[in-house]
Amino acid sequence: MFKFLELQARFRFYGKKSTYFFAFFHTLKGSLYKGNDVALLEKEVSHFIKVKHAIAMSQGRVAIYHAVKSIIKPGQEVILSPYTIYDVVNMVLAAGGTPIFADIESKSANIDPKEIRKLINSNTGAVLVTHLHGLSADMNHIKSICKQKKIPIIEDAAQAFGAKYNDNFLGSIGDIGIFSFGRVKNINGLYGGMLVTNKNTYAKKIRNELKNFNKESRLKILKRIISNLISDIAISKPFFNFFSFWVFRYGCLNNNHNINKLVQTEDGASRCNQLPESYRTLMTPLQARIIFPQLKNVLRDNMIRISNAQKYFSLLKSQNNLILPPELYDESHIYLVFPVQVKNRWSAVKYLMKNNSDLVIQHYKNAADLKCFKEFYRNCPIARSVANKMILLPCYPGYSPKNIKKISNNLNNFLHL
């Protein structure tokens, strides 16, 4: 079952339903694999991000696997944030790395450069930096540390396509960058991802590895199309306002397990030491055709997200008992969502739901505490705290100032109870 409310809250793929019908028709018609669109998309992303190489992937997480495998020697350590999807840790393991969890900064929820410095040793093969929620990590500090120690950097910019840091696009600052075109990202390609690098040796290794990968199955693409279409209809304004929201509101307020489990995206974490066979696939030309036209609007849409974030800041920043993200308007923070941390999270969510507010809990866990990764346990108190407090507010283009004010007022009212 698709993660329904997560899609609504992370927040609405604003591509047109006609895109799905186009994809469905062309998949049935047999043009799923026809054309050189993947190569054209790689060339366009390479030009857009200003890097030598862009290599299309079936998923962003698969790109992380390739990045780690191309950089490290088997058994070397990879320093990364524990506040991420558990499958990122699995990709490090599958690539032959040993995950080393570095605690995070409280406000940004990104990896703390001071922790990276502490953890680097003679067996460190790479540092994996995630730009979570579209907020860039402190790349000046991290790059300075890694340059001094001669450690390669992998940038997980899955949630930050088009964000800039000192006029450079995220993903182009480290040795390898990763993007995702999943359905909750700011570019939707029926999943899919991209790896970028200026290093010829890494690009060659990865291209050779991909020769052993298979085409994505037609059935899987059809399932994705149908799932996305149903989701898009369900979160369309009339349907969501009169039906979908009320279903999930009921589930939240009444602790209905069957409804609530649909939105708990990081439940059931498990360890995987090898790349699953289902991940050993390639982006299809059809996916590339869907992604391509979205590139021209992504920077404009990012600016709208930033503008929406400004509205939240103006309404919420007087609250001392609410942790807001860093307030930056230089395009280094594109606010894929607006992440806020609040004590008594479930009480806050229930209050907001009761007052008809549109939000979602961030279900990322502190991976350093997960039983499946107990071998790599490290005490990361800030990640543990953030994982228990984070909620996500809508920031997508098309979300109205009226609704932003409504959510903010309701959150302020809760905090004054």
C-alpha positions, 0 to 999 in steps of 0.5 A, a space after each residue: 500500500 502506497 504511503 498515502 498521507 506521506 505523499 499528501 504531506 511531503 507534499 503533493 506531486 504537482 505534475 498533471 494526471 495527464 502525465 500518468 495517463 501518458 505514461 500508462 498508455 506508452 507503457 502498454 503501447 510498448 515504448 517504455 524502453 524505446 528512445 535515447 531519452 536516458 542519455 539525453 537526460 544525463 546530458 541535460 542534468 550534467 549541464 544543469 548541475 555543471 558536472 562532467 558526468 551524470 549517470 541515471 539510476 533506478 532509485 536514489 538509494 541505488 546511486 548511494 550504493 554505486 557511489 560507496 562501492 566506487 570510492 571505498 575499499 571493502 571493509 572501510 568505514 563510511 561516516 554518515 548521519 543516523 537520521 536517514 532512511 534505514 535503507 541508506 545504511 543498507 546501501 553502505 553495507 551492500 557496497 562493502 562499507 562499515 557504517 559509522 554514525 555521526 550525530 547531527 545538528 539540532 536545528 538542521 537535523 544534518 550531520 554535525 561536522 564536529 562529529 565527523 572530525 572526531 570519527 575520521 581515522 585511518 580506515 575511513 573510506 568516505 563521508 556521506 553527507 545528507 542534505 535533509 528536507 532540502 536543507 544544505 549541510 555545512 559543506 564549507 566546514 565538512 569539505 575543509 575537514 575532508 580535504 585536510 584528511 584526504 577523505 572523499 565526500 558523497 553528497 546525498 542531495 536526494 531531497 535537494 535538487 536545485 539547491 545551491 551552496 556558495 553558488 554551486 549546486 548541491 551534489 557537485 561540491 563533493 566527489 559524488 552527488 546523489 539525486 532522487 526522483 521519487 514521488 515525494 521529491 521536487 522532481 517526480 520520475 516514477 522513482 528513478 535517480 541520478 549520480 553526478 561526479 567530476 571524477 572520470 575514474 568513478 564514472 567509469 567504474 559505475 558505468 561498468 557496474 551498470 552493464 550487469 543491471 537489467 531493464 526495469 520490468 513493465 509490470 513494476 512501472 505500471 504498478 508505480 503509474 497506477 499508485 501515483 495516479 490514485 495518490 494524485 487523485 486522492 490528494 487533489 483538493 476536492 477529494 482530499 478536503 472532503 474525504 482523504 483528510 478526514 479518513 487520516 484525521 480519524 485514524 490519528 485521533 482514534 489511534 486506528 492502527 490499520 489507518 495509521 500504519 499506512 503513513 508509518 514509512 520507516 516501520 519494519 527496518 531490517 538489515 540487508 548486506 547485499 543489494 536486493 535483486 529488485 534494485 539491480 535495474 536501470 532507469 527507463 526512457 519513459 521515466 527520463 521523458 517524464 523527468 525532462 520537462 520538470 527540470 525547467 521549472 524546478 528552480 522557480 518552484 524551489 523559490 516558491 518553497 522558500 517563499 512559503 518557508 518565509 511565511 512559516 518563519 514570520 508566524 512561528 519564530 517567536 515560539 521559544 519551545 519550538 525548534 525551527 530549521 535554519 532561516 536562510 533565503 540564499 537557495 542553500 535551503 529550498 525547504 522541500 518541507 518545513 521541518 519543525 520539532 515539538 515536544 509531546 509530538 503526538 499530542 501536537 499532531 492530534 491537536 492540529 488534526 483535530 483543528 483540521 491542519 494538514 501535516 505529517 510526522 517525520 517517521 525517520 528513526 535514529 538508525 544508530 538505535 535500531 536493533 538491525 544495526 546494533 553491531 554499529 551502535 553509537 550513542 547519538 543523543 541529538 538524532 534520538 531527540 530529533 527523531 522523537 520531535 520532528 513534524 513536517 509542514 507543507 511547503 509545496 508550490 500551490 499551497 496557499 498562504 491561508 493554509 500556512 497561516 491556519 497551521 501556524 496559528 493552530 500550532 501556536 495555540 497548542 504551544 500556549 495551552 
